[in-house]
Amino acid sequence: MFQTVWVSSSRSWALRQPDCHCAGKETSWKCGFVRTTIQHSCPRYDPKGPGKARMLKKIQICLCFFFVSGILYEISLLSGCFFSYMPMPKHFLTPEQVLNLGKSIIFLETTERLEPPPLVSCSVESAARTYQDRPVILFMKGLTNDTALDLNSSYAAFSLLSSMKNVFIFPLQMETVFQETPLLQWYNQVVPELEKNWVHVSSDASRLALIWKYGGIYMDTDVISIRPIPEESFLAAQKSQFSSNGIFGFPAHHKFIWDCMENFVLKYNGNIWGNQGPFLMTRMLKSICNLTDFKGTEDHSCQNISFLNPQRFYPIPYPAWGRYYEVWDKSPNFSHSYALHLWNFMNHNRKAVIAGSNTLAEKLYKAYCPTTYEDLIQNAELEDFTFYEDTD
């Protein structure tokens, strides 16, 4: 009589037949960590043996299917599929949970304003469209945990950005951000009310701490993304031998960023604009690299850090920033650029994108942040026109 004995362990199953006295053969399948072993007895002892073997094979195929499905699901959570299979509504996720996904695109708003203007919205939207498989995070100092859930209905830009599956808006809590970095001691000693350039200085510090802790790319809120940046460790040259800190990227816990934080504290002078920003990046890069002038559109590299050509982000230099708000006979295609810095710091007269103006900036909005253009510019002007018509 055929006797079946199941022997079970955490990762294997075996089918044995101890009473068989003739030579049989053993078949084994393996799927990932799961191995199924079947010993076939002599046919004369069990005429139903082939049917049982086929059934066991079907069971094995099912086990393999479930195993592979589980692995694919886990991979999807760590890849671009994350946003299609998000296990919980994104407004329940904490900043750490999102940042720990890796390769975030990070924006900062260190003023108290709560309504992102069109340029900020355009920067975030363009990044979300360009990096669809990466989380895009806007940290806002004026935002608190109490107000975070109420803003979608209060401000048009929040509704617009929150509707994008890979965009997250979080409060900027500096004391938490600076924990376990050289910047915490500085932050505990500085008096923001006495700082001449606190909005900029606090932003310079926060971007360093966030990139050091979690890695990814930092961008200013006046940077419009047009194509993905292929580099992981990079600084952006504003001009030859001078680095910007308006956009840079590094993996988590990179030594260069740690050294920048230490130098930030050691050489701190809040009265000099940029001392903790582009001047910091430049002096730290010069301390480890022999910088030379760019001759064409080539990039430079030193100690596994790419120093990207000014054409990558600054094809229009800051003295000519107003050209973004002018009409061009032939618009440039920016074929050598990954993103465009619109120099909002220089925009003291608050030039804005106007629907129908045909300026370079308007064309950029239409191409790279079309939802912002339609919702915040075209619709706003239409509402203003309707208001004036009604009051005549």
Buried (B, 14 or more C-beta within 10 A) or exposed (E): EEEEEEEEEEEBBBBBBEEBEEEBEEBEBEBEEBBBBBBBBEEEBBEEBEEBBEEBBEEBEEBBEEBEEEEEEEEBEEBEBBBEEBEEEBEEBEBEEBBBBBBBBBBBBBEEEBEBBBBBBBBBBBBBBBBBEBBBBBBBBBBEEEEBEEBBEEBBBBEBBBEBBBBBBBBBBBEEBBEEBBBBEBBEEBEEEEBEBBBBBBBBBBBBBBBBBBBBBBBBBBBBBBEBBEBBBBBBBBEBBBBBBBBBBBBBEBEBBBBBBBBBBEBBEBEBBBBBBBBBBBBBBBEEBEBEEBEEEEBBBBEEBBBBBBBBBBBBEEEEBEBBBEEEEEEEEBEEBBBBBBBBBBBEEEBBBEBEBEBBBBBBBBEBBBBBBBBBBBEEEEEEEEEEEEEE
